[in-house]
Amino acid sequence: KDTSGTAIKDNIRKVSQGGGKPVDNAVDGLKAIAAGEKVDYSVASGPCDFDAKGDILDCKFRFEQIKSGKFTLVKIA
């Protein structure tokens, strides 16, 4: 599986406004996707939707980086 920033960008809208089964946790979301279902994933911060250009509407993201094997907060935006 590709975990690059590009892969995340290319797929985040598919799961956050997919018009599918509402899910609020990664385990249920991954199970549904593996079963071929569409999901509408709401994260801890709440629903996250995008406009036609792909810009985020009313949602914050937590950006972290792994340094020396530990997650380090970069920013919340």
C-alpha positions as CSV (number, residue, x, y, z in Angstrom):
1,K,0.0,0.0,0.0
2,D,1.2,3.5,-0.8
3,T,1.3,5.8,2.2
4,S,2.8,8.8,0.5
5,G,1.4,12.3,0.7
6,T,0.2,12.0,-2.9
7,A,-1.6,8.7,-2.2
8,I,-3.3,10.2,0.8
9,K,-4.3,13.3,-1.2
10,D,-5.6,11.2,-4.1
11,N,-7.8,9.0,-1.8
12,I,-8.9,11.1,1.2
13,R,-12.0,12.5,-0.6
14,K,-13.1,9.0,-1.6
15,V,-13.5,8.0,2.0
16,S,-14.6,11.3,3.6
17,Q,-17.4,12.1,1.2
18,G,-17.9,8.9,-0.6
19,G,-21.7,8.9,-0.1
20,G,-21.4,5.4,1.4
21,K,-21.7,3.7,4.7
22,P,-21.1,6.1,7.6
23,V,-18.1,5.0,9.7
24,D,-16.3,6.8,12.5
25,N,-13.3,4.6,13.1
26,A,-10.5,3.2,11.0
27,V,-11.2,-0.4,11.8
28,D,-14.7,-0.4,10.6
29,G,-13.8,1.8,7.6
30,L,-11.0,-0.5,6.5
31,K,-13.2,-3.5,6.9
32,A,-15.9,-1.9,4.8
33,I,-13.4,-0.8,2.1
34,A,-11.9,-4.3,2.0
35,A,-15.4,-5.7,1.5
36,G,-15.8,-3.4,-1.5
37,E,-18.2,-1.0,0.2
38,K,-18.0,2.8,-0.2
39,V,-17.6,4.7,3.1
40,D,-18.3,8.2,4.4
41,Y,-15.6,8.4,7.2
42,S,-16.0,11.0,9.9
43,V,-12.8,11.5,11.9
44,A,-12.4,12.6,15.5
45,S,-12.7,16.2,14.5
46,G,-16.0,15.5,12.7
47,P,-16.9,15.3,9.1
48,C,-14.4,16.6,6.5
49,D,-15.7,17.6,3.1
50,F,-14.0,19.2,0.1
51,D,-15.1,21.7,-2.5
52,A,-14.9,21.0,-6.3
53,K,-11.3,22.2,-6.4
54,G,-10.3,19.8,-3.6
55,D,-9.9,22.5,-0.9
56,I,-10.9,21.5,2.6
57,L,-14.2,22.8,4.1
58,D,-14.5,23.2,7.9
59,C,-11.9,20.5,8.9
60,K,-8.5,20.5,10.6
61,F,-5.7,18.0,9.9
62,R,-2.9,17.0,12.2
63,F,0.4,16.7,10.4
64,E,3.0,14.5,12.1
65,Q,6.4,13.3,11.1
66,I,8.3,10.3,12.3
67,K,11.7,11.2,13.8
68,S,13.9,8.6,15.5
69,G,10.9,6.2,15.5
70,K,8.5,8.5,17.2
71,F,5.7,10.7,16.0
72,T,6.4,14.4,16.2
73,L,3.7,17.1,15.7
74,V,4.5,19.4,12.8
75,K,1.3,21.4,12.9
76,I,-2.5,21.4,13.1
77,A,-4.1,23.2,10.1
